[in-house]
Amino acid sequence: MTVPFVPTLGPVHPDGLGPEVFADVIRVAGTGRFLPYDKDRRWSDDKDETVLALDIVHRPGQTLLPTLTRRGAGAVKVHVYGEPGLPQYFGVLPGYRGRGYGRRLWRAAMHWGQTHDAVYQLLQTEVAGPSDALCRSEGLTDLGLVHTATL
């Protein structure tokens, strides 16, 4: 039996899942408050994970719902709902660069690939951009260019 997972709440019984649960999670996003049925309210006075409501991407067949947790060093997770098989991209907004977030995301992605026996990992960067510099600092070299265009 597959159990639905709701960001910031965790697993939810299928009979208790509906659009109102997601609406409730988004309604309290960023407030530090708990929903009445949030299991984490037993362990803390403030909610340490929140949905980044302004960064939700919803399109036909897929929804990307990012969350930010302040636990430990902090982390951003992106929950993907919808059609499987689409490539997953990540990046760091310009205002947050230079803090090690990209390097941690990169290393986490590489770790996931290794632990899940990925056959290959495809990397795309902007030529001479921040992600390209990060990859070179991690010891990677390019295999060539397929297509470049100046926009």
Beta strands, then each sheet from edge to edge (+ up, - down):
strand 1: 5-6
strand 2: 10-11
strand 3: 49-51
strand 4: 57-59
strand 5: 62-69
strand 6: 75-82
sheet 1: 1+ 2-
sheet 2: 3+ 5- 4+
sheet 3: 3+ 5- 6+
end
